[in-house]
């Protein structure tokens, strides 16, 4: 309620200021170009463990991230990032339960989670303004939330965006993969 009363009236002006600070959309356009260049890369080329390299399990997380712009408030956007992470964990649990070759890792630690999140960021709806959402979240999200699980997943989202935006993901994919690190 407080967020809605305080943030909502100022959000448009705040985001215009952020967009200007990000070069009038040039950084977002560059990120979209990097994402587009990676869409045809094999999941393993983005650093996914071979046991996690199927494209299908991550569709719920991709769909969740694709809804980020539909959320007006930072708390809602943060909830979308956390929901996408929850979808990744649920899909991982299903893959572990199903078995298969190569077997997925039994635990989805950060080294396995981040490449999956990168994959989801790359494949999310291309109209998303991820850099603006990231800046808004770091600036306006509840500090208590940022010190808990939502903050961890926002950090993973931030790392995924940075890795793709830097061009390193494209370079690593061209070399055959390896992912961030």
BASEPA-172834 format. One record per atom (N, C-alpha, C): residue in one letter; z, y, x. Coordinates in steps of 0.2 Angstrom, whole numbers, padded with zeros to 4 digits, always signed. Each point is the difference from the previous one (the first is absolute). Example, Ala and Ser with C-alpha at 12.3 -4.5 7.8 and 13.67 -1.06 7.14 Angstrom:
2
A+0039-0028+0066;A+0000+0006-0004;A+0000+0006+0004;S-0004+0005-0002;S+0001+0006+0004;S+0003+0005-0004;
***
This chain:
181
X+0000-0006+0004;X+0000+0006-0004;X+0000+0006+0004;X+0004+0001+0005;X+0001+0005+0005;X-0007+0001+0003;X-0002-0006+0003;X-0007+0000+0004;X-0005+0003-0005;X-0001-0002-0006;X-0005+0002-0005;X+0001+0008-0001;X+0006+0002-0001;X+0001+0007-0001;X-0002+0005+0006;X+0002-0003+0006;X+0000+0004+0006;X-0007-0001+0003;X-0002-0006+0001;X-0006-0001+0004;X-0007+0001-0004;X+0000-0002-0006;X-0006+0000-0004;X-0003+0007+0000;X+0004+0005-0002;X-0003+0007+0000;X-0003+0002+0007;X+0002-0002+0005;X-0001+0002+0007;X-0005-0005+0003;X-0001-0005-0002;X-0004-0006+0003;X-0007+0002+0002;X-0004+0003-0005;X-0007+0002+0001;X+0000+0005+0006;X+0004+0005+0000;X+0000+0005+0005;X+0002-0003+0007;X+0005-0004+0000;X+0002-0004+0006;X-0006-0004+0003;X-0003-0004-0004;X-0005-0004+0002;X-0006+0004+0002;X-0002+0006-0003;X-0005+0004+0003;X+0001+0002+0007;X+0007+0002+0001;X+0002+0002+0007;X-0001-0005+0005;X+0002-0006-0002;X+0000-0006+0004;X-0008-0002+0002;X-0004+0001-0006;X-0007-0002+0001;X-0003+0005+0005;X+0002+0006+0000;X-0003+0005+0004;X+0003-0001+0008;X+0006-0002+0000;X+0003-0002+0007;X-0004-0006+0003;X-0003-0004-0005;X-0003-0006+0003;X-0008+0001+0001;X-0001+0007+0000;X-0007+0001+0002;X-0005+0000-0006;X+0003+0002-0006;X-0004+0001-0006;X-0004-0007-0002;X+0003-0005+0001;X-0002-0007-0002;X-0004-0003+0006;X-0001+0003+0005;X-0004-0004+0006;X+0003-0006+0002;X+0007+0000+0001;X+0004-0006+0002;X-0001-0005-0005;X+0001+0002-0006;X-0001-0006-0006;X-0007-0003+0000;X-0005+0005+0001;X-0007-0003+0000;X-0001-0004+0006;X+0003+0001+0006;X-0001-0004+0006;X+0004-0007-0001;X+0006+0000-0004;X+0003-0006-0001;X-0004-0004-0005;X-0003+0003-0005;X-0004-0004-0005;X-0006-0003+0004;X-0003+0004+0005;X-0005-0003+0004;X+0002-0006+0004;X+0006+0000+0003;X+0002-0005+0004;X+0002-0006-0005;X+0003+0001-0005;X+0001-0005-0005;X-0007-0004-0002;X-0005+0004-0002;X-0006-0003-0002;X-0003-0004+0006;X+0001+0002+0006;X-0003-0003+0006;X+0003-0007+0000;X+0006-0001-0002;X+0004-0006+0001;X+0000-0005-0006;X-0003+0002-0005;X+0000-0004-0006;X-0003-0007+0001;X-0005+0000+0004;X-0004-0006+0001;X+0003-0004+0006;X+0005+0002+0003;X+0003-0003+0005;X+0004-0007-0002;X+0000-0005+0003;X+0003-0006-0001;X+0008+0002+0000;X+0004-0003-0004;X+0007+0002+0000;X+0003-0002+0007;X-0002-0005+0003;X+0003-0001+0007;X-0002+0005+0004;X-0005+0004+0000;X-0002+0005+0004;X+0004+0006-0001;X+0004+0000-0006;X+0005+0006-0001;X+0007-0002+0002;X+0000-0006+0003;X+0007-0002+0003;X+0003-0005-0004;X-0003-0002-0006;X+0004-0005-0004;X+0000-0007+0003;X+0006-0003-0001;X+0001-0007+0003;X-0005-0004-0004;X-0003-0005+0004;X-0005-0004-0003;X+0002-0004-0007;X+0007-0001-0001;X+0002-0003-0006;X+0001+0005-0005;X-0001+0006+0001;X+0000+0006-0005;X-0007+0003-0001;X-0005-0003+0003;X-0006+0004+0000;X-0005-0001-0006;X+0003-0003-0005;X-0004+0000-0006;X+0000+0007-0003;X-0005+0002-0003;X-0001+0006-0004;X+0004+0000-0006;X+0000-0005-0004;X+0002+0000-0007;X+0007+0002-0001;X+0005-0003+0004;X+0007+0001-0002;X+0003+0007+0000;X-0004+0005+0003;X+0002+0007+0001;X-0002+0004-0005;X-0004-0002-0005;X-0003+0004-0006;X+0006+0004-0004;X+0005-0003-0001;X+0006+0004-0004;X+0002+0006+0004;X+0001-0001+0007;X+0003+0005+0004;X-0006+0006+0001;X-0006-0002+0000;X-0006+0004+0001;X+0000+0004-0007;X+0001-0003-0006;X+0000+0003-0006;X+0006+0005-0001;X+0005-0002+0003;X+0006+0005+0000;X-0001+0006+0004;X-0003-0001+0006;X-0001+0006+0004;X-0006+0004-0003;X-0004-0003-0004;X-0006+0004-0003;X+0003+0005-0006;X+0006-0002-0002;X+0003+0005-0005;X+0004+0005+0002;X+0000+0001+0007;X+0005+0005+0003;X-0001+0007-0003;X-0007+0002-0001;X-0001+0007-0002;X+0002+0001-0007;X+0000-0005-0004;X+0002+0001-0007;X+0007+0002-0001;X+0004+0000+0005;X+0007+0002+0000;X+0001+0007+0002;X+0003+0004-0004;X+0001+0007+0002;X+0006+0001+0004;X+0006-0004-0001;X+0006+0002+0004;X+0001-0004+0006;X+0003+0002+0005;X+0001-0004+0006;X+0004-0006-0001;X+0005+0000-0005;X+0003-0006-0001;X-0004-0006-0003;X-0005+0002-0004;X-0005-0004-0003;X-0005-0003+0006;X-0002+0005+0004;X-0004-0003+0005;X+0003-0004+0005;X+0006+0001+0002;X+0004-0005+0004;X+0001-0006-0004;X+0001+0000-0006;X+0001-0007-0004;X-0007-0004+0001;X-0006+0004+0000;X-0006-0004+0001;X+0000-0003+0006;X+0002+0004+0006;X-0001-0003+0006;X+0005-0007+0001;X+0006+0001-0003;X+0005-0006+0000;X-0003-0005-0005;X-0003+0001-0005;X-0004-0005-0004;X-0005-0004+0003;X-0004+0004+0004;X-0005-0003+0004;X+0003-0005+0005;X+0005+0002+0003;X+0004-0004+0005;X+0002-0006-0003;X+0003+0001-0006;X+0003-0006-0004;X-0006-0005-0001;X-0006+0003-0002;X-0005-0005-0002;X-0003-0004+0007;X+0001+0004+0005;X-0002-0004+0007;X+0005-0006+0001;X+0006+0002-0001;X+0005-0006+0001;X+0000-0005-0005;X-0002+0001-0007;X-0001-0005-0005;X-0006-0004+0002;X-0006+0003+0002;X-0006-0003+0002;X+0002-0005+0006;X+0004+0003+0005;X+0001-0004+0006;X+0004-0006-0002;X+0005+0000-0005;X+0004-0005-0002;X-0004-0005-0003;X-0005+0002-0004;X-0005-0005-0003;X-0004-0004+0005;X-0002+0004+0005;X-0004-0003+0005;X+0004-0006+0004;X+0006+0002+0001;X+0005-0005+0004;X+0001-0006-0005;X+0001+0001-0006;X+0001-0005-0005;X-0006-0005+0000;X-0006+0003+0000;X-0006-0004-0001;X-0002-0003+0006;X+0003+0002+0006;X-0002-0004+0006;X-0007+0002+0002;X-0003-0004+0003;X-0007+0001+0003;X+0000+0000+0007;X-0007+0000+0002;X-0001+0001+0007;X-0005+0005+0002;X+0002+0005+0004;X+0006+0000+0004;X+0006+0002-0004;X+0006-0003+0002;X+0006+0002-0004;X+0002+0007+0001;X+0001+0003-0006;X+0003+0007+0001;X+0007+0000+0003;X+0002+0006+0004;X+0006+0000+0003;X+0005-0001-0006;X+0006-0003+0001;X+0005-0001-0005;X+0004+0006-0002;X+0000+0005+0005;X+0003+0006-0001;X-0004+0006+0001;X+0000+0005-0004;X-0005+0005+0000;X+0004+0006+0003;X+0000+0000+0007;X+0004+0005+0004;X-0005+0006+0001;X+0002+0005+0003;X-0004+0006+0000;X-0006-0001+0004;X+0000-0004+0005;X-0007-0002+0004;X-0005-0003-0005;X+0002-0003-0005;X-0005-0003-0005;X-0001+0004-0006;X+0005+0004-0002;X+0000+0004-0006;X-0005+0006+0002;X+0001+0003+0005;X-0004+0006+0001;X-0008-0001+0000;X-0002-0005+0003;X-0008-0001+0000;X-0002-0002-0008;X+0005-0003-0004;X-0002-0001-0007;X+0000+0007-0003;X+0005+0004+0001;X+0000+0007-0003;X-0006+0004+0002;X-0002-0001+0006;X-0006+0004+0003;X-0006-0003-0004;X-0001-0006-0001;X-0005-0003-0004;X+0000+0003-0007;X+0006+0000-0003;X+0000+0003-0007;X-0002+0007+0000;X+0002+0004+0005;X-0002+0007+0000;X-0007+0001+0001;X-0003-0004+0004;X-0007+0000+0001;X-0004-0001-0006;X+0002-0005-0004;X-0003-0002-0006;X+0002+0003-0007;X+0005+0005+0000;X+0002+0003-0006;X-0006+0005-0002;X+0000+0002-0006;X-0005+0005-0003;X-0001+0005+0005;X-0006+0002+0001;X-0002+0005+0005;X+0001+0007-0002;X+0002+0001-0007;X+0001+0007-0002;X+0008+0002+0002;X+0004-0004+0002;X+0007+0001+0002;X+0000+0006+0005;X+0005+0004-0001;X+0001+0005+0006;X+0007-0002+0003;X-0001-0005+0004;X+0006-0003+0004;X+0004+0005+0004;X-0004+0004+0004;X+0003+0004+0005;X+0004+0005-0004;X-0002+0003-0005;X+0004+0005-0004;X+0006-0004-0003;X-0001-0006-0003;X+0006-0003-0003;X+0005-0002+0006;X-0002-0002+0005;X+0004-0001+0006;X+0004+0006+0002;X-0003+0006+0000;X+0003+0006+0002;X+0005+0002-0005;X-0002+0000-0007;X+0004+0001-0005;X+0007-0004+0000;X-0001-0006+0001;X+0005-0005+0000;X+0005+0002+0005;X-0002+0001+0006;X+0005+0001+0006;X+0003+0007-0001;X-0003+0005-0004;X+0003+0006-0001;X+0005+0000-0006;X-0002-0003-0005;X+0003+0000-0006;X+0004-0006-0003;X-0001-0005+0003;X+0004-0006-0002;X+0008+0000+0001;X+0003-0003-0004;X+0008+0000+0000;X+0002-0003+0007;X+0003+0004+0004;X+0002-0002+0007;X+0004-0007+0000;X+0004-0001-0006;X+0004-0006+0000;X-0005-0006-0001;X-0006+0001-0004;X-0005-0005+0000;X-0003-0001+0006;X-0001+0005+0004;X-0004-0001+0007;X+0004-0004+0005;X+0007+0000-0001;X+0004-0004+0004;X+0001-0007-0002;X-0003-0002-0005;X+0001-0007-0003;X-0007-0003+0000;X-0001-0006-0004;X-0006-0003+0000;X-0006+0004-0002;X+0000+0004-0004;X-0006+0005-0001;X-0002+0003+0006;X+0005+0003+0004;X-0002+0003+0006;X-0003-0004+0005;X+0002-0007+0000;X-0003-0005+0005;X-0008-0001-0002;X-0001+0000-0007;X-0007-0002-0002;X-0004+0007+0000;X+0003+0006+0000;X-0004+0006+0001;X-0002+0000+0007;X+0005-0002+0005;X-0002+0000+0007;X-0006-0005+0001;X+0000-0006-0003;X-0005-0004+0001;X-0007+0003-0003;X+0001+0003-0006;X-0006+0003-0003;X-0003+0006+0005;X+0005+0004+0003;X-0002+0005+0005;X-0003-0003+0006;X+0003-0006+0003;X-0003-0003+0005;X-0007-0003-0001;X-0001-0003-0006;X-0007-0002-0002;X-0005+0006+0000;X+0002+0005-0003;X-0004+0006+0000;X-0002+0002+0006;X+0005+0001+0005;X-0001+0003+0006;X-0005-0005+0004;X+0001-0006+0000;X-0004-0005+0004;X-0007+0000-0002;X-0001+0001-0007;X-0007+0000-0002;X-0003+0007+0001;X+0004+0006-0001;X-0003+0006+0001;X-0002+0002+0007;X+0004-0003+0005;X-0001+0001+0007;X-0006-0003+0003;X-0003-0005-0004;X-0006-0003+0002;X+0001-0007+0004;X+0007-0001+0001;X+0002-0006+0004;X-0002-0006-0004;X+0001+0000-0006;X-0002-0006-0004;X-0007-0002+0000;X-0004+0005+0000;X-0007-0001+0001;X-0002-0003+0007;X+0003+0003+0005;X-0001-0002+0007;X+0002-0007+0001;X+0006-0002-0003;X+0003-0007+0001;X-0004-0005-0004;X-0002+0002-0006;X-0004-0004-0004;X-0007-0002+0003;X-0003+0005+0004;X-0006-0001+0003;X+0001-0005+0006;X+0006+0000+0003;X+0001-0004+0006;X+0002-0007-0003;X+0000-0001-0007;X+0002-0007-0002;X+0007+0000-0003;X+0004+0005+0000;X+0006+0000-0003;X+0006+0001+0005;X+0006-0001-0003;X+0006+0000+0004;X+0005+0004-0004;X-0003+0005-0004;X+0005+0005-0004;X+0004+0004+0004;X+0004+0004-0003;X+0004+0005+0003;X+0005-0003+0005;X+0002+0004+0005;X+0005-0003+0005;X-0002+0001+0007;
***
